[in-house]
Amino acid sequence: MTHDRGSGIPPLLPISNGRVFRVGPELDMPVFAKGKNPGLVTFRYLWPTGPKETLAGRMLTVSFTFAHLAKAITK
């Protein structure tokens, strides 16, 4: 890891190698399926655990996946 840097770091916070772990639930929902092309929406909410001198907080992520399912290979 590299040291934190930038003009947005408050002078009272010591410059160090930041570290944070996150845990939380994830929900995957299919929103449509057209033939072999499904669309999925993922919601993920994470709480920081064990932060070491970090400015990070809770995080909500929403993502969309559009996939194409290939044929299964059979022998």
N, C-alpha and C positions, 0 to 999 in steps of 0.2 A: 504494500500500500504506500501511497505517497502522502506527504503532508498536505493538510487542507490549506487552500490559498484563495486569495481573491479579496476584493475591496469590501464585500458584504459581510465579512467576518468581524464581529464586535471586538474591539481592542481588549476587553476583559476576558475573552475566551482564549485560552492558550492554544497556540498552533500545535497540532499533534496529528497522529494517524487516527482518523475517525473509524469507528466500528459500530455496527448495529445489526441485530438479528431481528427478524419479523416473523410473527405467527398470526394465523387468522383463517377464516372460512373462505371457501371458493364455491361458486355456484355456476354450473354450465347449463345453458338452456338452448335447445334447438329452436330456431325461429322459423325455419322453413326447410323443406326438402323438395327439390325438383329433380326427379330422376335420381341420378347418382351424385347430385350436387347439394349437399347439406350446408346450411348456414347456422353457426353457433354463436351465441353471445355469452361471454364469461364475465362474471362480477367477482372481484377479489378485494377483501378488506383486510388490511394488515395493521397490527399493533407492534410498535417497537418493544423489544425486550433486551435488556442488558446493554443499553447504549453507553458508549464510552466517549464523552465529550462530543456530542453531535447536535446538530440543529434539526435533525429529522424528526418527523412526527408520524401520526397515523396516515395511512395511504389507502385510497380507493382507486381501483383500476377497473376499467371497463374495456373489453376488447371484443372484436368481431372476427370470426374465422369463416372463410368460405373455402370449402374443400371439394375435391373430386375423388370419388371412391373408385379405385381401380379393381379390375376383376381379380378374384382369388386364383392363385396358381395351384392347380391340382396335378397330381402325378398318376 
